[in-house]
Amino acid sequence: MKIVILGAGRIGGSLARNLSNSDYQVSIVDQNKIRLSDLEDKLDIMSVEGNASSLLTLKKSGLDEDTIVIAVTSNDEANIIACQIAKNAFNVKKTICRFKDDSYIDQLNIFGEGIIDIPISPENEVTSHLIELIKHPGAEQIEEFAEGKVKLVSVKAKKKGKLVGRELRHIKDDIPEVDAYIPSIYRKGKPFVPSGDTVIKENDEVYFLSSESNIGPIVDEFRVHEDSYSRIMIVGGGKIGFSLAKDLEKTYKVKLIDSNSERCSSLSKDLEKTIVLCGSATDENLLKSENIANIDLFCALTNDDETNVMSSLLAKKMGAKKTMIILNNPSYLGLVPGFIDIYIAPYRLTVSSVLQDLRDSDVAQEVILKTDLGAEAIEGIVHTNEYTSSLFGKPIKEIPLPEGCSIGTVIRHGDVIMPNSNVDLALNDHLIIFLSDKNMMSEVEALFKPS
């Protein structure tokens, strides 16, 4: 199958890197010759220089009935036009279209019936992730599975955590009424599948699966209990900053900083309780006058990574208790740990959304957890095929999986079941599987392929 990616920016480039080692024939289109050359030198893909919404350019990229088009340029209108040409002129198999302005998603039919098969809006996903992390202080990453019934949470063990220095099995002694499963722990950057005998060490990064209501008690096992946030400062009045302020102002005391006076005027009218401030988030005098030392959470959400990083470092230095930023450039991933408390990479969320829509297997959800290390988690539906036929009725612990993979949860007829020796595999089970390396995906996918 052929995949043509329109746009070689951060999202397009990340998609190309994730798909180049697969069985797909990947091409990427962009007007930036340097970007294309860089990707073509490193990856087994074809590049086409030109305007992504041009008929001639799309023809050069080899579109046909077996092609999936992924339009992820930074321009919504260019993405829409490209999808229209791809469907009408080449009758491509599927179009996936990224929208920065989600108002388009509510009126897709005006572009033509069946023109855009799958719309994606990373900004909405980013806002949802930010809200989840704000609701659960101490958690560093929260992902949703089984339509919200199961959450996969990352938490870093701290010195005074109850379980630090103890065996993992004691989590049941401390909170016997809470059901959870820990599929993986990262220690000094390396993953392993833990057992009840595993002794938790300071700075272990622990991934656990449980319901939303259990997140707080489990997080508290690995670090000192953190009180709920009260005062929040947001930097950046764009779509994400505005949406977050709008949602939070009902419950929290919110201040929002933006450097554009016209945008600030608009924000002041549209926000009810949020205090809108016009200025620079790297202005020490402004931060001091707004009592930065009393801020519980400083959220830097502009489109500029440097502004987000530098303003957060300054806020932390001046007394802000915790910092959270948006990080667009993958090159910065190795720099922020230890300096920034929490970061969200929008391109990671977009790539996750696209990948699950490309699978031949019955994958309901796929999430990239660590872009740099290739860790992923998927939720798939088990079907009868030559690989699974001999596994039904056997304990799920006996399912042969690559080393570093573990089944975290079973969802059966809507009920969530944590894995144990008494759980046997059944047809149509939803399995949530943690993979420490994305290269294991093809072996795991075999469980979810229809016959």
ABEGO torsion letter per residue (X at the ends): XBBBBBEABAAAAAAAAAAAABABBBBBBBABAAAAAAAAAABBBBBBBEBAABAAAAAAAGBBAABBBBBABABAAAAAAAAAAAAAAAGBABBBBBBABAAAAAAAAAAEBGABABBBBAAAAAAAAAAAAAABBGBABBBBBGGGABBBBBBBBBAABAABGBBAAAAAAABAABBBBBABBBBGGBBBBBBAABBBBBGBBBBBBBBAAAAAAAAAAABBBBBBBABBBBBEABAAAAAAAAAAAAABBBBBBBABAAAAAAAAAABAABBBBBEBAABAAAAAAAGAAABABBBBABABAAAAAAAAAAAAAAGBABBBBBBABAAAAAAABGABABBBBAAAAAAAAAAAAABABBBABBBBABAAAGBBBBBBBBBBBAAAAAABGBBAAABBBBBGBBBABBBBGGBBBBBBAABBBBBGBBBBBBBABAAAAAAAAAAABBX
